[in-house]
Amino acid sequence: MNPLRIRLDLSRHCIETAIRRRYNRLVNRALRNEPGAADLETELELLQSALETLDFGRLRTEFTELGGHCSDLIELETEKPGPPRIRINGKPVARFSKRRPRRLPAQGE
């Protein structure tokens, strides 16, 4: 399967806001049953996965382009199975996933 790539516009917003806005826009299209809404499922899954798994704070810290107000080519991609990946000007960046909260030991453990 070829990777799905979504080009993101970060000229006005950071990567998290760009992904969240695109996701919300597509959900609204799907709910209104606009033409082509049936084809949105794969893109919605990728955007949702990114929102749930990527550590946006760390990404913005490590890669200033992801903080917004840039004209670089930023893409979100996935090739199933696998987590979302970000590319800046065609080059993949490290994957930073949100850390799972540590399980605290119960009393007496």
C-alpha positions, 0 to 999 in steps of 0.5 A: 500500500502506498503511503497516504500523504497530506500536505499541511499549511503552516503559514498561519498556525502550528502543526497541531492547529493545522491538523486539528482544523483539517480534521474538524473540516473533514468531519463537518463535510462527512456529516453534511454528506457532501460529494466525496465525503465517503472518500474521507475515511482514510484521511480522517483516520490519519489525522485522528491518529496524529492528534492522539499519538504525536507529542506536538510540544516536543515536535515544535521544540525540536523542529521550529518549522512546525511552530508555524509561520513558515513556508516549508513543505510539511506533510503528514503521512502513514503507511499502514501498519505504523504510526503517523510520520511528519516530513519537512521538505521531503525529509522524515523527522523523528517520531515523537509520540506522547508518553503513556502515563506511568502506572503508580504502584498501588498501596502495599506494592 
